[in-house]
Amino acid sequence: MSKAACCIKMMLSVIFVVTVTFQSLLSCNALIVSRSNLHRASPSSGLSNTFQRRYIIKTSSRLNSSPGDDSSVGDATDDSPPILRSLFDPLPRIDCNGTVADDRNNTQIPKWVNNVTSGTLPTEEGSPHELYFEVYHRLKYNSKSNNTHDYSTTRQQRGLVGLVLHGGPGAACYPKHTQFFSPDLYEYVVLLDQRGCGRSTPLGEVKCNRLELLVKDVEMLRLHLIKEGLIDGWDGSGGNEDEEKNENLIQSTQQHNHHPWDVILGGSWGCTLAMAYAFSYPKSVRAMVLRGVCLFREKEIDWLFGNPPKPSAVNATTRVRKTSNLRELVAGGSSSVSMASSSSTTTTLDEVESHSVAAQLFPKQWKEFSSGVEHIESNKRSVLHSYYHRLLGTDGNSRYQAMRSWFRWEMGIYSNGLDGSEDEDGNRLMVWKPSHDAWVFEDARVQNRNSVDSIGSSYDHEEILTSMRSLRRYSTSSPNYVSSKMDEKLLEPLPIEDTATVTTASEVENNAQPPKNGNTNSFDPTTYIPAQAMLTCYYSVNDEYCIHPYNSFLSLNPPPSIPLSSWYSSKLPPSSSSESYDSSMSSELSFPLPPTIAIQGGNDGICPPDTALDLHRVWRQLEVRIALKSGHSMYDPVISGEIVKSLERFGHCLMR
């Protein structure tokens, strides 16, 4: 071979090697950039160097590594940027003639439609309440049909049934609540306006209105849907008029407990109702998703409406101490996990004053809320009691003015939330994973709109301790045991006293803010019924009466003779959308509560994280997902995404 030929061959070899090497470098650089974009800990992220070093990239279907494992779980297979899950699109309604009422100016045939059935349900004899409910039946377009109005149930198997329990007490359900549920998984979504709420009548009525009756209402609704055949696949045979009169509720429940609610979504006060319902009828619900955890305990009411203590009352014992014991932090400062402990301990907020009530964090708003109200030093609820007499009294002017002040106070906390770290990553979650028996950090984002798995997960003890210190607001000790024998005076609602008119009728008219959709000329503030303010105030003042007989259960204080697990235990929630209950745990085992996922805002000022952490302390199978930068709203982007993901995880699991 000539010398020139050898030189050419050598040059080609060098070019080939350089090209391959350059392509490899490009691929590695692209992977590094991709991972950096997904999980970069920028100066504003608030992540420590330790956390950055131990961050785990995760794109597989579930977390296979144990806490503290630094190994990579998988490489990204999707080039699209990570996103937060969001609500499903609103579905157009279909009328009785099969005509789709779609006001979205969309020329395409919608894939899904809602066939909505509404109805009313009478309550027990002697009660003035009539409940309003709606059943949303999701129907899919039959693409094989030539008829553009051919919507039918073309599912290979029956879809799931979801129930929404709204907050308050005194709020209502809205069609938007159905958008948390995937139409592919949930064939039916049921909305119920509780007593005195929404379109249930009479609005704002407090007579025959307490938790025990609301629990029975939820069960009566389930039996009514079975009897009337409003849910396909729910056999209505065996129904009788006694069910409607609430006379044979237990027998009817036992007869029809093979048609439970598949998933109950409860928010805020709806968590209280969901927990009490599951405790009373454990066979009537298969799973729960709780948002903004509330158990309506005394300390929760005092946090929101209690008078602030005088400065002299804040002594050295209310100042904080540091701890490196995670169990103590979760337990609110108690080194014992046992609920029987009544020893007093100090709070564990890091380097800040202890705040036992929201008024201490929002002094300006509280001053406005409590202006013109008599303060009684011996009564920590004297301001709340004053609003009780004004909201529930007979003077319409006084009621309207009290309602406006009430909502300014609540909405001020709702919108501002608690003080959080400005450097905290807005998508960051702190998650109790019962399958790992550990707290971990997760990124709330997913790789695509069909995924339920977070893109990243990590474990770092010091970071978790730091976050835990900042979450607790008022839990300074383990709650004392609440005796089942209660003072008879507490089992009667507080009488309502007449109050003097706060302002003249003309002043109220001038300051009136009619509803957005209302007619200004016909709006009369003196006859306006502020149901949510009235019922929230009524339940808060008469909490012992309204919550009875669930006081011990919701206070997380079973009698010493009852083991915690007999009240607070369940199957584990599915770790991923591919898991089935039957493959992970025998269906023959019985638990007092259904598998549950609790979603909590770390900056929630209405329902601070204390309750979710207290519930986790006694119920270890409960999965707790705390969105560290989120507040109380279920429409917060991170919170709503977590609700959608949790409902889908249960949906895929229960459909198997």
Secondary structure, 3 states (H helix, E strand, C coil): CCHHHHHHHHHHHHHHHHHHHHHHHHHHHHHHHHHHHHHCCCCCCCCCHHHHHCCEECCCCCCCCCCCCCCCCCCCCCCCCCECCCCCCCCCEECCCCCEECCCCCCCCCCEEEEEEEEEEECCCCCCCEEEEEEEEEEEECCCCCCCCCEECCCCCCCEEEEEECCCCCCCCCHHHHHHCCCCCEEEEEEEECCCCCCCECCCCCCCCCHHHHHHHHHHHHHHHHHHCCCCCCCCCCCCHHHHCCCCHHHHHHHHCCCCEEEEEEECHHHHHHHHHHHHCHHHEEEEEEECCCCCCHHHHHHHHCCCCCHHHCCHHHCCCCCCCHHHHHCCCCCCCCCCCCCCCCCCCCCCCCCCCHHHCCHHHHHHHCCCCCCCCCCCCHHHHHHHHHHCCCCHHHHHHHHHHHHHHHHHHHHHCCCCCCCCCCCEEEEEECCCCEEEEEECCECCCCCCCCCEEECCHHHHHHHHHHHCCCCCCCCCCCCCCCCHHHHCCCCCCCCCCCCCHHHHHHHCCCCCCCCCCCCCCCCCCCHHHHHHHHHHHCHHHHHCCCHHHHCCCCCCCCCHHHCCCCCCCCCCCCCCHHHHCCCCCCCCCCCEEEEEECCCCCCCCHHHHHHHHHCCCCEEEEECCCCCCCCCHHHHHHHHHHHHHHHHHHHC
